[in-house]
Amino acid sequence: MKRLLLAVSALLVLLALLVVAGCTDPVRKVSESSLRNATARGATEEMRGLGYEIRKGMRCRTLSADTMSVVRVQCVGRTTRDEPVRVDAVASDAGSAHPRQEFVIRVGGREVVRTPCLGQGCQDRDR
């Protein structure tokens, strides 16, 4: 998971460099894709740690953003107990060297996690 988080961070830094160079469209797609994948995997791992198993994986989509500096992703799925799961991820300052991320996981409409990172790579970080 640490490698995944490092890869997402590296891609966001690449986004910042390419935005400065004026190449925004291809980079935005890479950043959105990276955040979608990291959110799906990280949320599944985070949920497993809380005693929830996700059935058939998470389906994620990128939500439209008003600016290149914010990337929003929403993932949905169901637990093996047939409870609906929704994950909202936001990467703010995505065009900077130090993007901020927030992940919110809801099960059955009830918030169970709100954190700046997901999965095992977060164990050593302040939540």
N, C-alpha and C positions, 0 to 999 in steps of 0.2 A: 504494500500500500504506500510505503514511503516513496518507492520509485514512481508510482503513479502520481502522487502529489508533486514530486519534483518535476515530472514531465509536464504537468499542467502549469506549474510555475514557470518553467522554461518556455513553454509555448506563449504564455502571457507576456513574458519579457520580449520574445520574438515579435509579438503583436505590437508592442510599444516601439520597437526599432523600425518595423516596416511602416507603421503609421507615420512616423517622422519622415520616412523616405517617400511617402505618398502612395503606398501600395495598400489600400485599405480593404478592398473587397475580398481578395483571396485569403488574407490573414484573418479577417473576421470569421470566415467559414471554418478555418482551422481552430480558432479559439472557441467558437460555439460547439464544434464537434468534440473538442477536448473536454469542455465543461460538461457536456451531455454524458460522455463516457465515464468521466470521473464521478459524476453525481450518481449514475446508475450503479456502478460498482461499489462506491463508497457507502451509499445508502443501504445497499443489500448487506454489506459487511457490518455496518453500524446496527442495523435491525437484528441481525443474527446475534450480535453481542447483547441485545436487549431481550432476547428470547423469542423474536419473531422470525419466521421463515417466509421468504418471498416466493410465491408460486410463479413459475414461468418467467422470471425476470421482470425488469422495469421497462416501461415504454416511455421514452423521453422526447421532448420537442423543445425547440428554441422559441422563446416568446419574443415578439418584436420589441425593439429598444428604440428609444428616442435619440440615442447618442452612441457613438463608438466606445465610449468609456464604460458602458454598462452592458453586461451580457446576462440575460435571464434564461433559465432553463426550468422546465417543469417535468417531473417524472410521475407516472402513476403505475400502480400494480395492485396485487392482492396478496394477503398473507395466506398461508396454508389453512387458516381458520376462516377464510373467505372475508376478511376485513379489508376494506379499501385503504390503500396507502397512497399518500401524495407527498412528493418532495419538491420544494421550491428552492432553487439555488440562484444566488445573485453574485456576480463578480463585479464590484465597483472599481473605478479607476483602472479598468482593464488595459488601458493604453499606457499605464505607468509601470515603473520598475517594481512597485510594491502594491499590487492589486489587493483589495480586501474582498473576502468571500464570506457569505453567510448561507447556511443550509438549514431549512426547517422541514422536519418530517412530521407528518400527521397520520395517525391510524384511526380510522373511523371518525374523522373530523377532529380528533383530539391531538393537540401538539404533544409529541413525545421527545423531540430533540430540537434544539436550536443551538447551532455551533458554527465556528469559523472554519472547521475542517471535519472530515468524515473518516471513519475507519481506524485501523490500528495505528496508522501514522500520527494520529492525534493523541495518543496516550500520554506523550510527554509534554504536550502543549497545554497551556492554560485554556480552559474552556470558559 
